[in-house]
Amino acid sequence: MTPATEGLLETHLTLLAEALLPYRSSEQLLARWGTELAGTLAGGGRLLVAGNGGSAAEAQHLTAELVGKLRDDRQPLSAIALHAETSALTAIGNDYGYDEVFARQVRAHGRKNDILLLMSTSGASANLLAAARAGREAGLRCWAFTGPAPNPLADACHEALAIASPASQVVQELHLVSTHMLCEYVDRALPTALAVAGPATVGRPATPVRTGVEVVLDGGDRRVEAG
């Protein structure tokens, strides 16, 4: 071990241990979020998630656990990582600016009472703040995983889980723990949520989808012609 690297692991583990002490109080919030998310998904709603950089990877990890599975087999649950839609992301960034890359997708995919979860170590990313505003305007419940509070993203969302650490690596590591725990609580609450909503509602659009081309006639009348 060289002098330049000596103690790096110990320093990191010390920061992680310091953050774990206040993090233990997050269990009640994660349990409630898991129950709410299970109810939303069982009722035909969806989860939209977004982040930048390492937080994008964390967000995509979450959607993979819900669409796939965490541990035990179950039906797939509707969760979309907005940053993973690269053609839409680059088109929106090119045409409307990078601050709009998530907000425009929230307006496209989000429906009232869906859940939007935004992840950021700084809590100050302009594109996530724009997404939070778009989500609230569309009637979504907006949650955030952030670094230390107060921060703009935590203030822009209905609720936030803020990690009390100055180290972005530690924040992201506890966001991953939070992702796994959120999925654990979803899986625990899902059977009850399905019993209330009915299993056939999972993945079902909240409103009927009409196929074909909508034609506007003189006088404002509308009809849908089959495609």
C-alpha atoms as one frame of an Amber mdcrd trajectory, in Angstrom:
protein
   0.000   0.000   0.000   1.413   3.393  -1.004   1.200   6.521   1.167  -1.200
   8.010  -1.398  -3.756   5.220  -0.926  -3.256   4.362   2.732  -6.394   4.919
   4.762  -8.779   5.561   1.816 -10.987   2.593   2.653 -11.040   3.446   6.347
 -11.970   7.042   5.562 -14.798   5.941   3.289 -16.127   3.399   5.781 -16.040
   6.044   8.511 -18.167   8.382   6.384 -20.549   5.514   5.624 -20.857   4.591
   9.303 -21.577   8.217  10.213 -24.347   8.388   7.607 -25.860   5.085   8.733
 -26.749   6.431  12.165 -29.340   8.992  10.994 -30.303   6.772   8.029 -31.819
   4.198  10.386 -34.700   6.594  10.998 -35.722   6.238   7.313 -37.419   2.878
   7.791 -40.869   4.288   8.534 -40.752   6.490   5.428 -39.571   3.655   3.181
 -42.239   1.316   4.558 -44.969   3.881   3.892 -43.652   4.622   0.417 -43.518
   0.918  -0.365 -47.132   0.478   0.692 -48.248   3.512  -1.336 -46.269   2.382
  -4.382 -47.708  -1.139  -4.171 -51.220   0.323  -4.096 -50.498   2.556  -7.091
 -49.007  -0.254  -9.171 -51.711  -2.750  -8.192 -54.335  -0.210  -9.275 -52.905
   0.156 -12.785 -50.668   3.177 -12.135 -46.973   3.456 -12.814 -43.711   4.678
 -11.373 -41.555   7.129 -13.321 -37.926   7.473 -12.204 -35.065   9.722 -13.325
 -31.564  10.762 -12.361 -28.273  11.969 -13.830 -24.973  10.099 -13.929 -24.619
   7.693 -11.025 -28.163   8.505  -9.943 -29.368   7.458 -13.402 -27.808   4.052
 -12.786 -29.512   3.897  -9.379 -32.866   4.810 -10.925 -32.529   2.182 -13.631
 -31.621  -0.379 -10.974 -34.937   0.374  -9.255 -37.056  -0.041 -12.375 -35.269
  -3.309 -13.182 -36.197  -4.706  -9.759 -39.875  -3.772 -10.252 -40.322  -4.835
 -13.875 -38.266  -7.949 -13.172 -38.128  -9.051  -9.560 -36.207  -8.380  -6.387
 -36.130 -11.920  -5.016 -39.347 -13.940  -5.385 -41.261 -14.345  -8.626 -44.304
 -12.107  -9.074 -46.096 -10.263 -11.864 -44.166  -7.418 -13.543 -44.875  -3.922
 -12.244 -44.955  -0.784 -14.384 -41.829   1.331 -13.828 -40.024   3.502 -16.395
 -36.522   4.985 -16.153 -36.891   8.189 -18.163 -33.179   8.608 -18.871 -33.008
   5.138 -20.467 -35.129   6.241 -23.457 -32.100   7.535 -25.344 -33.792   8.597
 -28.584 -36.431  10.607 -26.733 -33.793  11.986 -24.353 -31.521  13.235 -27.115
 -34.379  14.525 -29.266 -35.855  16.522 -26.389 -32.430  17.803 -25.361 -31.697
  18.872 -28.928 -35.068  20.542 -29.544 -36.003  21.915 -26.119 -32.778  21.975
 -24.072 -31.369  19.563 -21.501 -33.427  21.040 -18.675 -36.556  19.612 -20.362
 -35.366  16.041 -21.004 -37.312  14.589 -18.075 -40.138  17.104 -17.721 -41.436
  16.504 -21.231 -41.450  12.743 -20.671 -43.309  13.229 -17.383 -45.991  15.159
 -19.287 -46.138  12.380 -21.888 -46.201   9.319 -19.618 -47.442  10.532 -16.252
 -51.062  10.307 -15.199 -52.770  11.695 -12.136 -51.811   9.743  -8.985 -48.841
   8.039 -10.659 -45.596   8.355  -8.698 -42.502  10.231  -9.831 -39.249   9.432
  -8.001 -36.272  11.709  -8.707 -32.731  10.854  -7.556 -29.938  13.371  -7.042
 -26.924  13.606  -4.751 -26.877  17.412  -4.949 -30.623  17.995  -5.044 -29.970
  20.891  -7.413 -30.128  19.449 -10.956 -32.178  21.769 -13.160 -33.679  18.954
 -15.251 -34.918  17.150 -12.138 -36.398  20.345 -10.715 -38.240  20.874 -14.014
 -39.483  17.272 -13.851 -40.764  17.808 -10.302 -42.698  20.883 -11.406 -44.160
  19.001 -14.385 -45.112  16.092 -12.152 -46.910  18.247  -9.622 -48.749  20.110
 -12.373 -49.913  16.774 -13.826 -51.119  15.483 -10.454 -48.353  12.956  -9.792
 -47.013  12.281  -6.312 -43.397  13.436  -6.363 -40.733  11.816  -4.190 -36.989
  12.359  -4.105 -33.844  10.563  -3.018 -31.278  13.297  -2.315 -28.142  14.193
  -0.419 -28.241  16.425   2.648 -31.321  18.577   3.175 -32.393  21.269   2.764
 -31.957  21.277  -0.997 -34.078  22.529  -3.929 -35.249  19.095  -5.120 -36.422
  18.013  -1.672 -38.373  21.272  -1.439 -39.867  20.795  -4.931 -41.200  17.296
  -4.180 -43.996  16.230  -1.843 -41.567  14.118   0.213 -37.871  13.312   0.207
 -35.455  10.830   1.689 -32.315  12.887   2.307 -29.011  11.172   3.116 -27.011
  13.114   5.690 -23.519  12.797   4.229 -21.156  15.255   2.520 -19.764  12.431
   0.349 -21.664  11.842  -2.898 -20.422   8.224  -3.017 -21.955   7.517   0.385
 -25.193   9.206  -0.669 -25.421   6.969  -3.739 -24.592   3.856  -1.744 -27.434
   4.539   0.676 -29.721   5.368  -2.238 -29.036   1.812  -3.431 -29.925   0.455
   0.006 -33.090   2.572  -0.135 -33.919   1.150  -3.566 -33.673  -2.398  -2.282
 -35.670  -1.628   0.855 -38.376   0.173  -1.134 -38.744  -2.918  -3.322 -38.834
  -5.142  -0.227 -41.727  -3.105   1.147 -43.510  -3.116  -2.218 -43.312  -6.903
  -2.352 -44.549  -7.175   1.222 -47.538  -4.877   0.598 -48.413  -6.121  -2.889
 -50.658  -9.106  -1.947 -52.913  -6.854   0.144 -52.918  -4.174  -2.553 -53.900
  -6.739  -5.185 -56.680  -8.088  -3.000 -58.133  -4.583  -2.833 -57.620  -3.636
  -6.484 -57.854  -7.038  -8.176 -54.865  -8.661  -9.906 -56.198  -7.889 -13.387
 -55.556  -4.192 -12.794 -51.756  -4.513 -12.709 -50.329  -2.942 -15.838 -53.758
  -1.878 -17.080 -54.005   1.692 -18.402 -55.832   4.010 -16.016 -58.076   5.162
 -18.877 -59.212   3.273 -21.986 -56.939   3.640 -25.018 -58.645   4.244 -28.347
 -56.850   2.939 -31.400 -56.926   4.465 -34.833 -56.918   8.024 -36.145 -59.028
  10.722 -34.554 -60.711  12.951 -37.148 -62.119  16.373 -36.288 -65.216  17.129
 -38.394 -66.785  20.468 -39.230 -68.655  21.775 -36.213 -66.165  20.251 -33.751
 -67.545  16.680 -33.770 -64.965  13.936 -33.392 -64.810  10.319 -34.457 -62.126
   7.658 -34.339 -61.443   5.731 -37.523 -59.940   2.296 -37.035 -56.293   1.996
 -38.061
